[in-house]
Amino acid sequence: MVRAIVGANWGDEGKGKITDMFAEKSDIVIRFQGGANAGHTIINEHGRFALHLMPSGVCYDHTTCIIGNGVALDINKFISELEDIKKAGLNPKLLVSDRAQILMPYHILLDTYEEERLGKNAFGSTKSGIAPFFSDKYSKIGIQVNELFDDETLKAKLKNICTLKNLTLEHVYHKPLLNEEELYNTCVEYREKIAPYVCDTHKYIAQALKDGKNILLEGQLGTLKDPDFGIYPMVTSSSTLAGYGCVGAGIPPHEVKDIVVVTKAYSSAVGAGEFVSEIFGDEAQELRIHGGDKGEFGATTGRPRRVGWFDCVASRYGIECQGATQVVMTALDCLSYLEEIKVCVGYDIDGEITKDFPTTSVLKKAKPVFKTLKGWHCDIRGIKDFNKLPKEAQDYVLFIENELGHKINMVSNGPEREAIIYRD
């Protein structure tokens, strides 16, 4: 069976823990999109890991972890992360699609230069090179992993790339130019580093499907960062939807039987963009400090995340776009310090109340409509039975469930793998 785990919101929903949990029962875990621009934090008996490129199945001996063709592969970060994992005593089985494309050093430079050029209008990029990478991919000047092993093709491609990029570097950014020979030498280094892991993953996965293996598709970020259905243009550059898992991993659509969509008991986001239920000042800082395992600070950047109350409008939309068969709510325990908790149940747009999530140009006008619920104001970590939660905590989950129009199948009440309440 194929299962996808994806985010309902802006990312940062706690997917790493949920993926790690499901990976225990999976034969294969596949990263199918994005790159090293966002991280998944996992806490288990092996330690605490902030994974960026590695699939979240790396903690299991029985699991094969695959970097799919849809991923922006930063080879240096891949190797560095693998070394850190091995230091913890783990030795994951890793495969890299020969059709995946390579994130090059100039992608990171161009990402950084563009953010500098935009100034106050910047996208809030992690400067990981993701937008320039995907721009090159769809402009057909990207470099596939398999091309590292074909010198003639590689050199011709690098010559063309230098011609194009140097025009931009010279005339738009006024920065140092690329050197064709240096780039070739970099690619030779990449070839040596990645060679042990390269595989025809299409063939491997096709056989795994015939053999009835359990496959887990791991998404990065969430619905609202999708370039089509998110808060465009303040989005990422590859699709964050479960449907893209079929493309980014190479799996027939009819094989995906379960789509687990993760949302958090409050809202958080890194980077710029519309965020209707956002809160500020001391109220935000208090939620940020109580949030997550080590507070609401980005796993990749360390930046303080923007935080806000749970947004039923955005979350319902995110769950619908993903096609959820299951919904998980994480970080319920992080709200235990509050006497009262607000929930965004609608948007006020030019005096009209709506529960439909609009396009970005309209979203800019939206003001939150809040409902205030009573908090439980006690520690709920360690509770495994939903009915043993304080009534106020149960009411909070049930209220949101009703607003979403979808059952919340699991509730996470702590960062550890075992801190989960099953409601089936």
FENVENDA-V229976 format. One line per field, one symbol per residue. ss: DSSP state (H for helix, E for strand, L for the rest). psi: psi as a letter, one per 20 degrees, with the letter a starting at -180 (. if undefined). burial: # if it has 9 or more other ideal C-beta (glycine too) atoms within 8 Angstrom, else .. Layout:
# FENVENDA-V229976
ss: ???
psi: ???
burial: ???
This chain:
# FENVENDA-V229976
ss: LEEEEEELLLLLLLHHHHHHHHHLLLLEEEELLLLLLLLEEEEELLEEEEELLLLLLLLLLLLEEEELLLLEELHHHHHHHHHHHHHLLLLLEEEEELLLEELLHHHHHHHHHHHHHHHHHLLLLLLLLHHHHHHHHHLLLLLEHHHHHLHHHHHHHHHHHHHHHHHHHHHHHLLLLLLHHHHHHHHHHHHHHHHHHEELHHHHHHHHHHLLLLEEEEEEEEHHHLLLLLLLLLLLLLLLLLLHHHHHHLLLHHHEEEEEEEEELLEEELLLLLLLLELLHHHHHHHHHHLLLLLLELLLLLLELEEELEEHHHHHHHHHHHLLLEEEEELHHHHLLLLEEEEEEEEEELLEEELLLLLHHHHLLLEEEEEEEELLLLLLLLLLLHHHLLHHHHHHHHHHHHHHLLLLLEEELLLLLLLEEELL
psi: qppqprqhcjakikhgghggghhhjqhppppirabjiqqpppoaiiappnpghpqjjijphipppporijqooogghggghgghghhjjqmqopqppiiqqppqhhggghgghghghhcijqikqikjjgghghghgiikjroqghihjnggggggghgggggghhgghghgilrqqqpggghghghgggghhigiipqnhggghghhghikqpppporqbagijpigialpjlrajqpjqhhihhgihlpphiioipoopprqiaqqqprrrpnhjqrrbhgghghghiqagkrnpphghjqpqqqarpohghhggggghhlphqppprkhhijiiqhqpqpoirpoolippqjporrhhhhhipqqoqppqprhlrpjqipiphiiqqhhgghgghgggghhkppohqpplrhqgimqopj.
burial: .######################..###################....############..#############.###.##.###.#.#.#.###########.##########..#...##.##.##########....#######.....##.######.###.###..#....#.#..##.##..##.##..###.##.###.##....##############..##..##################...##.##############.#######....#.###.###...###.#....###############.##.#.###########....#########....##..#.#.##..#.###..#.##...#..#..#..#..######.###.##.#.######...#.###.#.
